[in-house]
Amino acid sequence: MFLAASLTGPDIPWSHLLPLLILLGSTCALLLLGSLVPTWPRIGNVVVTMTAAIASIIASIVDWNHLYWHKGDTFIADAIAIDRFSVFATIVICVAVAGSALLMSAYLSRTDSEGPELYALFMTAAIGAIVMVSANDLIVLFLGLETLSLSLYLMAASNRRREESQEAGLKYFVLGGFASAFLLYGIALVYGGAGKTSISGINTSLATYVSLHNTDGMLLVGIGLLMVGLAFKVSAAPFQVWTPDVYEGAPTPVTAFMASAGKVAAFAAMLRILTVALGSRADDWRPVVWALAILTVFVGSTMAVVQTNVKRMLSYSSISHAGFILVGVEAAGHMKGNGLNSSMTYLAIYTVLVLGSFAIVLALSGVNDSDTTLDDFKGLAKRRPALALAFSVLLFAQAGVPFTAGFVAKFGVIKSAVEVNSYAIAIAAMVAAVIGAYLYLRIVVSMWMEEPTSSDEIVVAAPVRWVIGLSVAATLIIGIFPGVLLNAAELVRFAPR
């Protein structure tokens, strides 16, 4: 009794944890209502998920405004950091949850399936992603990563009627397990070299550490293993081999979520680890990121143009986009310029583009979610001209055409590379962008200049129309008025070290 009375618990600012608590409470409520209420309506699942996502966005905006007067802080024994970097990423993740939930409602209605557990998995994945972007400790970051990954494994294999979905889940699980092992081993070695697992603590330790007689081999191997694990999670070449098969086999709403929220969480974790924990060792890891960026943009762009399945095309496109974001990460490694801000801007814009693109793929994929070949998109302009126009806008944006959000994203990361004199990587990114443009033009030409291969009516559900409409609107607004997003992204920063 005396011992219990003498214990002092940590001072926890619960208001900063509201996005996590809202998502966790909504997950529990959804599972309980879905299992205990026999007449629980199907629409209730998407309503609960959307409400949780919007409430989390509002709570994050409140935090963002609060950080106008404060630069951020760490709490719970310095395990969690609240700063504008984590809040910005949290908002983007919650936007991905809302968009993916709308797509999932249309997907399940079309197949006449129930799926409260899928919506719950969206929210648990978001919880893991938010923990990743907020973690100030490598162990906490790993826990968030596993929460996100396990949810994605289950969602990828959730369609038990399709062998491709089962194959996607299995491949993702096996390869993801290997990547997590590399990451965890890297964390152990970095701990052995720095003596701490706290991200800000590692920075302090390494900043005052002097290597004598090359005694930092353990630390360098640990950094290398961390890079392997993180490169897998962001689909960087040559660790991208899982991406096309998983993106193609997984249900389309799950693919949209993986390509948006999953990439945001992985890149946010990479940026915090590399620039905060390992900032003093940038000369060791920056050449690796430089090589990964160039290899990734070219692998993604060249492999995409030879595909005949639109979901695989978009999967290789996502690999190429990961390469462009790595250009921003490399620029951030110089500890000056706008590499951090341009990377986060790119992630926010890509989230919007990928949600809209996969919404259109879902509209055409049929009841079995398998009509995703390039032939299925031929003549779309004659069958549904509005749908073809919307897809064209999103594809041109991904190609980086001016007056679209994609141009703002690509121009930002290339500009950040030029500012720090990384001219070679900037030129490589521009060349890869030209190569990748062929992919998007190929799809556009098929939609507008070829004859339809099917006369079946295309029915676009209301939730899918909402996602497409909002994505196209955001793409054009940001492209014409980039200050809407850039002004916010310029304020993104880490908590004081």
Order of alpha helices (4+ residues) and beta strands (2+ residues): alpha-alpha-alpha-beta-beta-alpha-alpha-alpha-alpha-alpha-alpha-alpha-alpha-alpha-alpha-alpha-alpha-alpha-alpha-alpha-alpha-alpha-alpha
